[in-house]
């Protein structure tokens, strides 16, 4: 999928790309060097330098991904699609890129290059992998301005944004979860309603109001995105003055969600 993004949408329309792929594309525009070969050489060098930041499984998956990515860049170099619509090509280039890289990262691999840097930032600084990858990619993309020009640069940035959102969708799944914290004087009634109507567990966290110095019981609930409106209705019906915070949750393991062993 990633190789197709490069050969069907990026190179024919003179778009840029991020990371090592962006450098290989620039070298292709300037010297017509093979993207597959240059990608293999640069990624191999980066993998040698950065392997210590990856666990054994990730390293093996990354080697496989690098080899096959370079292979398919070579095998699909003559493929083409008849389309002169730059925006449409940018959109599909982003979708194909996001699907390809997203599937690799979802199973624990990387495409080497800037993805290794993104993995390192995720491991040590808890950065979101997709946005860390976007950060490093943009550095290369802006450097390509002198080769591809302003219009292609703007379309490339749009393509990378689409790739990032697609990647998030692939990595995090179609059913993101929400963690909800509720502060209410009628917490028992809310908890009972959540148990009865939504069939969701509720955790009670004991706290204290700083200003009033009064003890409080906070309700902590993890639900799907689709259940947020139902929870709001329950809370509103019991206590219109309740305080609610809702947070995005990337992964949830345990009873009622994904088995911890998976």
C-alpha angles and dihedrals in degrees: 000000000000092000090051090051089056098043100036103037115009107046098037090054095041094241122157129233138203134255122000092340089057090053092048091051092050089051089050092052092048103036106007090240114168109267090210094054096041090047091052093050097046095042091048090054093048091047091054090051097042104034092101089065092057129068120242096262093049091049092053092047090048093052089051092048093048093049095047093042090055091044094052092044085059097042095049099040092107095048117107143172124216102237130125096179103111096193093050090049091049091051094050091042088056093046094049092045092049094048093048098047092036093058091048093050093042092063093045103266134112135210088234116231113073090354088070089054090048090051090051091051090048092049099046105023099027092236118166104259095224094052094041087054090049090052094054092040093054091058090062093039094057089048089056090061090092090058105037102028134228101298095050090045092055092047090048091054090050089049092051091050090053089047090052094051091045090049091052089051092051095044099042099035135229096288111056118188131228128214112212127196117194128192112192141146088227097051095140093058092048092049091050092050092048090051094046103039104028099028090224128140120244127208119207115216118193116223143150133238109241097211099040095031087218122142115250136190115222122200118220117195133171115206140156121268090252092058096057095089091050091051091050090053091052093049093044092052092051103035123005090187095057119129115229131185122186124197133187114246120202101194132014122187128181141055113351093017133047119340110254091229093062 
